[in-house]
Amino acid sequence: MDIFTQKKFLVRIVILLIILNFFSISLFLWREFFHKPSPPRNELRENREVSDVLKKELDLTENQDAQIKNLRSIYFEKEKVFEEMIRNERDSMNVEMFSKTTNEETVKSLAKSIADNEFKIEMLRFEQSQQLKSICKSEQLEKFEGLILEIRDFFRPDGQKADNQREKQKYKY
């Protein structure tokens, strides 16, 4: 290749690199300033939002609001412990399932333990609902019954409402 051909080639490469850099910077700026994904929800924020919705919609007194916030935080901590145990057991189960020599009894035992802990979480939710019922007055409970699906739909990650009858019945108290 002669020197003029090399120069033309290098100029074209430099121009291509400049265009690619410009495109990359534009894409980065667009993502940063115009296309922000929704921030991840943390449990504390969700806990506070549910408490605020309940206080507003059920016309809770300050005492009821404090009791419900305390109740929710207690059960949130208990649930967190079980969820951590479930996560650890699932990790152990995955390790065992994909090891060279899988011990089937260990996998079954871990699966049973996971199911038991998920059952305990559901029973905690039931206990929480019973205690919540004891805090609220009867007219507040009637309002709360209509609010259950709305609260659940509000915190769905996909933002979709439960339209089918079977799913609505699942959350009926």
N, C-alpha and C positions, 0 to 999 in steps of 0.2 A: 504494500500500500504506500502510495506517495503521501507527502506531508499535507497536501490540500485535502485529500480524501479523509485522512485521519482527523484533520481540524473540523471538517464538516460533521464527521461522526461524533466527535467530542462535543461540539456545539449542540447537536441534536440530543445527546444524552443529558447534557446540562439542562436544556429546556424541558425535557421530559421529567427530570428530577425536580425542577422548580414547580412544574404543574402538579406532580404527585405531592410535594410538600404543601402546596397551597390547598389542595383537596383534603389532605389529612388535617391540616389546621382548621379548615372550614367545618369538617365533620366533627372535630373535637369541640369547637365553639358551639355548633348547633346542638350537640348533645348536652353540653354544659348549661347553656342558657335557654334553649327553647324546648328541649325534650327531656324534662326532668321526670324520672319515674317517681311514683308516690313513695314517700318514705316508709320504711318497714315499721310495722306496728309493734310496739313493745307491750308486754302484758300490763305494766303499771299504767300506761296511758289508757289502754282499753278498760282497765279496772275503773279508772277515774271517769272515763266517758260513760260507762254503764251507770255508775253511781249518779252522775249528773243527769242522765236521761231519766232514771228512776225518780230522782228527787223532783224533777220538773213535771213529769207526766203523772206521777202518783200523788203529787202535792204532799210530800213527806214533811213531817216536822223536823226540826233540827236534831232532836233526840233520835227519831227513827232513822234519819240520814246517817248519823254517827254510828248507830248500831249496825246498819246495813254495810257501811264502809268497813267497820271492824270485822263483821262476819265474812265479807268477801275477802278481806286480806288474810284472815286466818285460813280460810279454805283454799285460797290461792297458794299459800305456802305449803299446806298439806299436799295439794295436788302436784305442786312442783317436785316434791320429794318422790312421789310415785312416778312421775314422768321421767325423772332422772334414773330411777331404778329400771324402768321399762327400756329406756335408751341403752343403758349399760347391758341389760340382759339381751337385747336385740343385737348389740355389737358382739357379745359373747356367742350368741346363737349363730350369727353369720360366720364368725371365725371357725366355729365347730363344724358348720355345714360344709364349708369350703376347704376344710383341711384334708390332707391326703387320706387319713383314716378317720372317718366320721363316726362318732359314737351316737347311735340313734337314740339311746335312752337319755343321754344328756340333752340332745336337741329337743326331745319331747318334754323333758323336765323344764327346760328353759321356756318353751312355748307355753306350757301350763302356767308357769310363774308369770309370764307376760300377761296372759289372759286373766289370771287372778288379780294382778295389779290394776289392769284396766277395769275390772269389775269393782275394785275398791274405789277407783276414781269416780265411777258412776254412782256408787253408793254415797260418796262424799257429796256429790252434786245433789243427790236426793236429800241428804241430811241438811244441806244448805237451803234447799227449797223449803223444807219443813220449818226451819228456823226463821226463814224469811217470812213465811206465812204467819208465824206467831208474832212477828213484829208489826205486820200490816193490819189495818182495819179491813172489814169485809168489803166496803166500797173500793178500797185501794186494791184489794185482791181481784175484784171484778175488772178493774182497769188493767191490772197487771196481766191478766189472762189474755186480753186482747193485744198486749204489748209484746208478748213472748216472741212471736214470729218476726215482728218488726226489728227487735233487738238482734235476733239471730241473723236476719238478712243484712242488717247494718254492718255487722262484723264479718260477713262472708268475704273471702279474698276476691272472688270474681264479681261481687256486687249484684249477683242475680237473686231474684226473689224465688221462694219456693212456690212453684205453680201447681205441681201435681198434688192431688188429694192425699196420696199415701204419705208424702213427706210432711204435709201439714198435720196429719193425724199423729205422726211420730212425736211431735212436740206438744200435743194437746195434753193438758193436765187434768 
